Amino acid sequence: METMQSHQQAEPGAITAFARFVLFGGGVGIASSFAVAALASWIPWALANAVITVASTLLATELHSRFTFGAGGRATRSQHVQSAGSAAAAYAATSGAMLVLHLLVTAPGAVLEQVVYLSASALAGVARFVVLRLVVFARNRSQAATTVRTARPVHTIRARAAAPAALAMLLRAA
């Protein structure tokens, strides 16, 4: 019992979770933007974005499971699949933003591409935070909280029940 409780982390508040989400997700996002730019010099941009999106989603989901949302361990397969759904929407947002940029500007520079890509990623990131917090990692927290809440009263009830029984035994003996 104590082992299970020591591995569980307390659920962080929304502001703390968002700060961690920005730190880990933003860090992975910034690294991804440079990786997409580098990889796009060898393969088409959309394919480079897809490859980097998959890799960064796997990494970010693990980081969010372990540190951001208080799950305290590795992400489950189900959480990876659910996170991938929100990542697919983020991929569509970043690809759409880049498509619009290239329709509006015939030869955008690397800085403009980065600004547009990171802006689209930031907007998609806020939406992902909401989905991950309220859907993907919400069940884990509620199950862990139920386990902890149910375990504590059992010990309290036993202690309370044992005290009157011991007192009754002492009174009978006297």
Contacts in CASP RR format, 6 or more apart in sequence:
PFRMAT RR
TARGET T0000
AUTHOR 0000-0000-0000
METHOD contacts of the structure
MODEL  1
METMQSHQQAEPGAITAFARFVLFGGGVGIASSFAVAALASWIPWALANA
VITVASTLLATELHSRFTFGAGGRATRSQHVQSAGSAAAAYAATSGAMLV
LHLLVTAPGAVLEQVVYLSASALAGVARFVVLRLVVFARNRSQAATTVRT
ARPVHTIRARAAAPAALAMLLRAA
1 151 0 8 1.000
4 147 0 8 1.000
5 148 0 8 1.000
5 151 0 8 1.000
7 72 0 8 1.000
7 73 0 8 1.000
8 72 0 8 1.000
8 144 0 8 1.000
8 148 0 8 1.000
9 70 0 8 1.000
9 71 0 8 1.000
9 72 0 8 1.000
10 70 0 8 1.000
11 69 0 8 1.000
11 70 0 8 1.000
11 141 0 8 1.000
11 145 0 8 1.000
12 20 0 8 1.000
12 68 0 8 1.000
12 69 0 8 1.000
12 70 0 8 1.000
14 133 0 8 1.000
17 68 0 8 1.000
17 69 0 8 1.000
17 70 0 8 1.000
17 129 0 8 1.000
17 133 0 8 1.000
18 129 0 8 1.000
20 64 0 8 1.000
20 67 0 8 1.000
20 68 0 8 1.000
21 64 0 8 1.000
21 68 0 8 1.000
21 129 0 8 1.000
21 132 0 8 1.000
21 133 0 8 1.000
24 60 0 8 1.000
24 63 0 8 1.000
24 64 0 8 1.000
24 67 0 8 1.000
24 68 0 8 1.000
25 60 0 8 1.000
25 63 0 8 1.000
25 64 0 8 1.000
25 125 0 8 1.000
28 56 0 8 1.000
28 59 0 8 1.000
28 60 0 8 1.000
28 63 0 8 1.000
29 56 0 8 1.000
29 60 0 8 1.000
29 118 0 8 1.000
29 121 0 8 1.000
30 118 0 8 1.000
31 56 0 8 1.000
32 52 0 8 1.000
32 53 0 8 1.000
32 55 0 8 1.000
32 56 0 8 1.000
32 121 0 8 1.000
33 114 0 8 1.000
33 117 0 8 1.000
33 118 0 8 1.000
33 121 0 8 1.000
35 52 0 8 1.000
35 55 0 8 1.000
35 56 0 8 1.000
36 45 0 8 1.000
36 48 0 8 1.000
36 49 0 8 1.000
36 52 0 8 1.000
36 117 0 8 1.000
37 110 0 8 1.000
37 113 0 8 1.000
37 114 0 8 1.000
39 48 0 8 1.000
39 51 0 8 1.000
39 52 0 8 1.000
40 48 0 8 1.000
40 49 0 8 1.000
42 48 0 8 1.000
43 51 0 8 1.000
45 98 0 8 1.000
46 95 0 8 1.000
49 91 0 8 1.000
49 94 0 8 1.000
49 95 0 8 1.000
49 98 0 8 1.000
50 91 0 8 1.000
53 87 0 8 1.000
53 90 0 8 1.000
53 91 0 8 1.000
53 94 0 8 1.000
54 87 0 8 1.000
57 83 0 8 1.000
57 84 0 8 1.000
57 87 0 8 1.000
58 80 0 8 1.000
60 83 0 8 1.000
61 75 0 8 1.000
61 79 0 8 1.000
61 80 0 8 1.000
61 83 0 8 1.000
62 74 0 8 1.000
62 75 0 8 1.000
64 75 0 8 1.000
64 83 0 8 1.000
64 132 0 8 1.000
64 137 0 8 1.000
65 71 0 8 1.000
65 72 0 8 1.000
65 73 0 8 1.000
65 74 0 8 1.000
65 75 0 8 1.000
65 79 0 8 1.000
65 137 0 8 1.000
66 72 0 8 1.000
66 73 0 8 1.000
66 74 0 8 1.000
66 75 0 8 1.000
68 132 0 8 1.000
69 132 0 8 1.000
69 133 0 8 1.000
69 137 0 8 1.000
69 140 0 8 1.000
69 141 0 8 1.000
70 137 0 8 1.000
70 141 0 8 1.000
71 79 0 8 1.000
71 137 0 8 1.000
71 140 0 8 1.000
71 141 0 8 1.000
71 144 0 8 1.000
75 83 0 8 1.000
76 140 0 8 1.000
79 136 0 8 1.000
79 137 0 8 1.000
79 140 0 8 1.000
82 131 0 8 1.000
82 135 0 8 1.000
82 136 0 8 1.000
83 132 0 8 1.000
83 136 0 8 1.000
86 127 0 8 1.000
86 128 0 8 1.000
86 131 0 8 1.000
86 132 0 8 1.000
86 136 0 8 1.000
87 128 0 8 1.000
89 124 0 8 1.000
89 127 0 8 1.000
89 128 0 8 1.000
90 121 0 8 1.000
90 124 0 8 1.000
90 125 0 8 1.000
90 127 0 8 1.000
90 128 0 8 1.000
93 120 0 8 1.000
93 121 0 8 1.000
93 123 0 8 1.000
93 124 0 8 1.000
94 117 0 8 1.000
94 120 0 8 1.000
94 121 0 8 1.000
94 124 0 8 1.000
96 120 0 8 1.000
97 116 0 8 1.000
97 117 0 8 1.000
97 119 0 8 1.000
97 120 0 8 1.000
98 113 0 8 1.000
98 116 0 8 1.000
98 117 0 8 1.000
98 120 0 8 1.000
101 108 0 8 1.000
101 112 0 8 1.000
101 113 0 8 1.000
101 116 0 8 1.000
102 108 0 8 1.000
105 112 0 8 1.000
108 116 0 8 1.000
END
